[in-house]
Amino acid sequence: MNHYTHLTPKEREIIMISYENDISIRKIAKILNRNASTISRELKKNKENGNYSAYDSQTRYKARRLSCRPKKRLDNKELFKLVKD
């Protein structure tokens, strides 16, 4: 069973503020009760030009989640009716 939970927007804000204040990754992980590798991966994946933005990270997260879902095959109702008949 998978017990993984995604980072919340609030956690991303805490990461952003802590990172800007030069708090170590391990200390941020302890504050959030997360593994240090989770924080490290989040920063590595979502930093741009050495800066981390909670808003941009959340936007990218949502886009990645949408892109991994199955696409509807026949979203067009007219085409669906044509194929069905």
Summary of the structure (lengths in Angstrom):
residues: 85
radius of gyration: 18.9
end to end distance: 42.4
largest distance: 63.7
contacts: 172
relative contact order: 0.12
helix: 62%
strand: 5%
